[in-house]
Amino acid sequence: MKIDLDLHIHSSFSPDSLVSPGEIIRIAKTRGLDGVAIADHNTVRGGITGLDLNPDPDFIVIPGAEYSTEYGHVVGLFLSEEIDVKGRKPQGHTLSPTLPFEDVVNAIHAQGGIAVLAHPFQSREWLPAHVFNGAVKVDAIEGFNSRAGTRAYPNANSLASRCFSEYGIPALGGSDAHLSWEIGRAYTRIDLGGVSEGDVCLRDSHSLVKEAILAGRVECAGKQTHRAVVPLTELVKAYKRKTYHRMPYFVLKLIVAMLGSVGLRIENAQRERANGKNPPQQQ
């Protein structure tokens, strides 16, 4: 039996999302997913709420949370409570304190959770090997994150692919959705082994899913999200934090992102004409 899960979604319990846990579950079902992981910034409350709201025996909700560390973001999956780790306070308009990597991973493991290095190359091109094979290491990496290429490094997912191949750790897929239409843009296909459909209540099969992930019986896939999601999410954050004076700046960034997309299409069309090819007609 194989199931498709979006393993990285933010709910309204994050300071930059307006989508409720119940709405996440509803949308995920309409998009053919078998389950989701709700992983909010620095809190497991959204995931726990989703877990409690889900009555469907054929759908699984995995509680999680996303934490900032000196080596990037770490998502804890299969969490049951908040972790107690202290770190450097957030600076400026950032969302999260920077927590010690080893302390975060140890705290996740202490709950029986899985530590996943999220979008590892979204803002960098290199990570030390001990993050993947040291005494304290992550259990998996996001091999495909729909938002990973929207910032500094458009090839972020390609870099992640090489990384999980080199170190032989499971590669997961997650949309990193903050907006409702992003849900399901990336997913993880998980092979539950000898389990047949109807043999188990998927809603209560967290141990089976966790075992399959750790065993590497996973595939990741997805589609890149438009770069406009970054200023859109910043607008949501400004609205929720009531820092309204920052909103015009993010509206401008949104316009630039959209114009950049149009400009790229025009440039590609001109290049095709120069090469003697006719660009595809718009329907």
Secondary structure, DSSP 8 states (H G I E B T S, - for coil): -EEEEEEEE--TTSTT----HHHHHHHHHHTT-SEEEEEEETBSHHHHHHHHH---TT-EEEEEEEEEETTEEEEEES--S------B---TT-SS-EE-HHHHHHHHHHTT-EEEE-STTSS-S---THHHHSSS--SEEEEEETTGGGSS-TTHHHHHHHHHHHHT--EEEE--BSSGGGTTSEEEEEE-TT--TTSS-GGG-HHHHHHHHHTT-EEEEE----TTHHHHHHHHHHHHHT-GGGHHHHHHHHHHHHHHHHHHHHHHHHHHHHTT-------
